[in-house]
């Protein structure tokens, strides 16, 4: 990333940066209800959710995360599939990621809100996450030197 670096999420019960919310991208309308069930399974059914669509690409993350719970629901999203977390604990994030894997959810990009990223347009964060995923994939497929 250009202005920040990716950091591995640790295990703690300390809340991460930002308001307690999830910003979800790339979920077609029929999948949104299924993801709400996954949130319940992970013990996060109480966390407000914002469903981002292509119309939100230029909006800063901070503005999107200030929207009311279930904003954007029932609107198909063609954005890359991503889960952007804010204000939950690291342990809750791990539980959500584990639950998503166990339920066979389509692979998603994952990010946690930071003081740096909250001012970024959603499209910029998604682009950075996609670049990082490509770089990690290349490293995994290259033979050791």
URTADA-V147247 format. One record per residue. N is the residue number from 1. RES is the residue in one small letter. PSI is psi in whole degrees, 0 to 359 (none if undefined). D_FIRST is the distance of its C-alpha to the first C-alpha in whole Angstrom. Layout:
N,RES,PSI,D_FIRST
N,RES,PSI,D_FIRST
//
This chain:
1,x,157,0
2,x,318,4
3,x,355,6
4,x,170,6
5,x,154,6
6,x,139,7
7,x,145,11
8,x,137,14
9,x,132,17
10,x,193,20
11,x,112,23
12,x,166,25
13,x,14,27
14,x,134,25
15,x,138,23
16,x,174,20
17,x,144,19
18,x,177,20
19,x,152,23
20,x,102,24
21,x,158,23
22,x,134,22
23,x,119,20
24,x,131,21
25,x,150,20
26,x,19,21
27,x,118,25
28,x,154,28
29,x,315,31
30,x,334,33
31,x,343,30
32,x,317,29
33,x,323,32
34,x,321,32
35,x,326,28
36,x,325,30
37,x,319,33
38,x,319,30
39,x,317,29
40,x,315,32
41,x,326,33
42,x,2,30
43,x,20,31
44,x,22,29
45,x,340,31
46,x,348,32
47,x,126,28
48,x,148,28
49,x,139,26
50,x,129,24
51,x,112,24
52,x,144,22
53,x,180,23
54,x,327,22
55,x,343,24
56,x,1,21
57,x,322,18
58,x,357,18
59,x,138,19
60,x,146,17
61,x,319,16
62,x,319,19
63,x,318,21
64,x,320,21
65,x,351,21
66,x,354,24
67,x,156,26
68,x,156,29
69,x,137,29
70,x,15,30
71,x,138,28
72,x,0,28
73,x,145,30
74,x,15,32
75,x,125,30
76,x,143,28
77,x,127,24
78,x,5,23
79,x,163,20
80,x,144,18
81,x,122,19
82,x,150,17
83,x,115,18
84,x,119,16
85,x,152,18
86,x,131,19
87,x,5,22
88,x,169,23
89,x,161,23
90,x,321,21
91,x,322,25
92,x,321,25
93,x,314,22
94,x,319,23
95,x,318,26
96,x,315,24
97,x,318,22
98,x,317,25
99,x,318,28
100,x,317,26
101,x,313,26
102,x,328,29
103,x,356,30
104,x,23,29
105,x,142,26
106,x,140,24
107,x,140,21
108,x,160,18
109,x,144,14
110,x,140,14
111,x,154,12
112,x,138,14
113,x,141,14
114,x,166,13
115,x,330,14
116,x,311,11
117,x,339,11
118,x,339,14
119,x,350,15
120,x,146,12
121,x,148,14
122,x,317,14
123,x,324,14
124,x,314,10
125,x,315,9
126,x,320,11
127,x,317,10
128,x,318,6
129,x,320,8
130,x,319,11
131,x,317,8
132,x,319,8
133,x,318,11
134,x,317,13
135,x,318,11
136,x,321,13
137,x,318,16
138,x,318,16
139,x,323,16
140,x,330,19
141,x,350,21
142,x,137,21
143,x,150,24
144,x,149,24
145,x,none,25
//
